[in-house]
């Protein structure tokens, strides 16, 4: 169904290139696509979701020209299976975890330590890299077992933000990029493995100039500045 969003009723692509991307990139990539449109006159269509589930779609032959994951290993799997152009594989940024609360107020620095009976939402670690990082952070703090029966597992990190905003959880450990303009508390990077944002142009998209234009825009000075504005750490 997600892949079908990129296809019109006559099964002709609605966009010049289709990008399957980890949901933490949603807001930043909208701006990158606008720059690509302005500079290269290309229309980029997106399907956002958890990196693991999108990987499965790519491996099943979904019509994506670029795959962007928050886990480098998932991109390696796509390349290893012959569905990605290895020469285009790139770790272009590092994501950050942040904590948000349902009431939207500023959070104290010890928020996780005083979580009490709070319901905490994270992306599902089974297929979402941000969920894996959130679990690692909780384990490093010695809180995972204590909170395990009150953890809410969201489909992806963008859905975890929605769960908090809807009041269905008290706290959320989510992607900084999705809450950069809202009250939040950064999670110390040393508490989890790096969240390596990695892309690859798929075998399907290897001859698509629009796919390469989007990636070039992302790698450009303007693209890197957009990513930094959304809290990503980018390569110099």
C-alpha positions in Angstrom: 0.0 0.0 0.0 2.8 2.4 0.8 4.5 1.7 -2.5 1.2 2.2 -4.3 1.2 5.8 -3.0 3.9 6.6 -5.5 1.9 5.2 -8.5 -1.1 6.8 -10.3 -4.3 5.1 -11.3 -2.8 4.3 -14.7 0.3 2.8 -12.9 2.4 5.7 -14.2 4.7 7.2 -11.6 3.3 10.4 -10.1 6.8 11.6 -9.3 10.2 11.7 -11.1 11.7 9.7 -8.2 10.3 7.8 -5.3 12.2 7.8 -2.0 11.6 5.3 0.8 12.9 7.0 4.0 13.1 6.5 7.7 10.4 8.6 9.3 12.8 10.8 11.3 13.8 12.4 8.0 10.2 13.5 7.1 10.4 17.2 7.9 14.0 17.8 6.7 13.5 15.9 3.5 10.4 18.0 2.6 12.7 21.0 2.5 15.4 19.1 0.6 12.9 18.1 -2.0 11.8 21.7 -2.4 15.4 22.7 -3.1 15.8 19.9 -5.6 12.6 21.0 -7.3 13.9 24.6 -7.5 17.4 23.7 -8.7 16.8 20.6 -10.8 13.1 20.7 -11.6 12.4 17.3 -10.2 9.4 16.1 -8.2 10.3 13.8 -5.4 7.7 11.5 -3.8 8.2 10.0 -0.4 7.0 7.0 1.6 8.1 7.3 5.3 8.1 4.5 7.8 10.4 2.4 10.0 13.7 1.6 8.4 13.2 -2.2 8.8 9.8 -2.4 7.2 10.9 -0.2 4.3 13.9 -2.5 3.8 11.5 -5.4 3.5 9.6 -3.5 0.8 12.7 -2.7 -1.1 13.8 -6.3 -1.0 10.3 -7.3 -2.3 10.8 -5.1 -5.3 8.8 -2.0 -4.3 9.2 0.8 -6.8 11.6 3.0 -4.9 14.5 4.8 -6.4 16.3 5.7 -3.2 16.3 4.0 0.2 17.2 5.9 3.3 17.6 4.1 6.6 18.5 5.1 10.2 20.4 1.8 10.4 23.5 1.2 8.2 23.1 -2.5 8.4 19.7 -2.4 6.6 21.2 -0.6 3.7 24.0 -3.1 3.6 21.4 -5.9 3.4 19.7 -4.1 0.4 23.1 -3.8 -1.4 24.1 -7.3 -0.5 20.8 -8.7 -2.0 21.5 -6.8 -5.3 18.8 -4.2 -4.8 21.1 -1.2 -4.2 23.9 0.5 -6.1 26.9 0.0 -3.7 28.8 3.0 -5.2 26.0 5.3 -4.0 25.9 4.0 -0.4 26.5 6.9 2.0 26.4 7.5 5.8 25.3 11.1 5.4 24.3 12.1 8.9 23.8 10.9 12.5 20.4 11.2 14.3 19.7 12.2 17.9 17.2 11.0 20.5 15.1 13.4 22.4 12.4 13.1 25.1 9.1 14.8 24.9 6.1 15.0 27.3 2.4 14.9 26.7 1.8 18.2 28.4 4.4 19.9 26.2 6.2 21.5 29.1 9.9 21.9 29.5 11.4 18.7 30.9 13.8 18.4 33.9 17.2 16.9 33.1 16.4 13.9 35.3 13.1 13.1 33.6 13.8 9.4 32.9 15.1 8.8 36.4 11.8 10.2 37.8 9.5 8.7 35.3 7.6 7.0 38.1 4.4 5.4 36.7 4.6 7.2 33.4 3.7 5.5 30.2 6.7 5.8 27.8 6.5 5.3 24.1 9.3 4.3 21.8 9.4 3.1 18.2 9.3 -0.7 18.0 12.8 -2.0 18.3 11.9 -5.0 16.2 12.2 -2.8 13.0 12.9 0.8 14.0 16.4 1.9 14.7 15.2 4.8 17.0 13.5 2.2 19.1 16.7 0.2 19.4 18.5 3.3 20.5 15.8 4.2 23.0 15.9 0.7 24.5 19.7 0.9 24.7 19.4 4.3 26.5 16.9 2.9 29.0 19.0 -0.2 29.6 22.1 2.0 30.1 20.2 4.0 32.8 19.0 0.8 34.4 15.4 1.7 33.7 14.3 -0.7 31.0 13.1 -3.5 33.2 11.3 -1.1 35.5 9.5 0.5 32.6 9.0 -2.6 30.4 5.3 -3.2 31.4 4.5 0.5 30.7 6.3 0.8 27.4 4.2 1.6 24.4 5.6 0.4 21.1 4.8 2.6 18.1 5.1 1.6 14.4 7.9 4.1 13.8 9.4 7.1 15.4 7.0 9.6 13.8 4.1 7.5 15.2 5.7 7.7 18.6 5.5 11.5 18.4 1.9 11.2 17.5 1.2 8.9 20.4 2.5 11.4 22.9 0.8 14.3 21.2 -2.5 12.4 21.4 -2.0 11.9 25.1 -1.7 8.1 24.7 1.6 8.1 26.5 3.2 10.5 29.1 6.7 10.5 27.7 8.2 9.7 24.3 11.8 8.9 23.4 11.8 10.0 19.8 13.8 11.6 17.0 15.1 15.1 17.7 14.5 16.0 14.1 10.7 15.6 14.5 10.5 17.7 17.7 13.3 20.2 17.1 10.9 23.2 17.5 9.0 21.8 20.5 10.0 21.5 24.2 12.4 18.5 24.5 15.3 17.1 26.3 18.3 15.6 24.4 19.3 12.1 25.3 23.1 11.7 25.9 24.6 10.1 22.8 26.9 7.9 24.9 23.8 6.0 26.2 23.3 4.3 22.8 24.9 3.3 19.6 25.1 6.0 16.9 22.0 6.3 14.8 23.7 6.3 11.4 21.5 7.8 8.6 22.5 5.9 5.5 21.2 6.1 1.9 21.6 4.1 -1.2 20.2 4.6 -4.7 18.4 1.4 -5.5 19.1 -0.8 -8.6 15.8 0.4 -10.0 16.8 4.1 -9.5 20.4 3.8 -10.6 19.7 5.3 -14.1 17.2 7.8 -12.8 18.6 11.4 -13.0 15.9 12.6 -10.6 17.1 10.2 -7.9 20.6 11.3 -8.3 19.5 15.0 -8.2 17.8 14.4 -4.9 20.9 12.7 -3.4 23.1 15.5 -4.8 20.9 18.1 -3.2 21.0 16.3 0.1 24.8 16.2 0.0 25.1 19.8 -1.1 25.9 22.7 1.3 22.3 23.7 1.4 21.1 20.2 2.0 23.6 19.7 4.9 22.5 23.0 6.4 18.8 21.8 6.3 19.8 18.6 8.1 21.8 20.5 10.7 18.8 22.8 11.3 16.7 19.7 12.2 19.3 18.4 14.7 21.3 16.0 12.6 25.0 15.8 12.8 26.4 15.9 9.2 29.7 15.0 7.6 31.9 18.0 6.9 
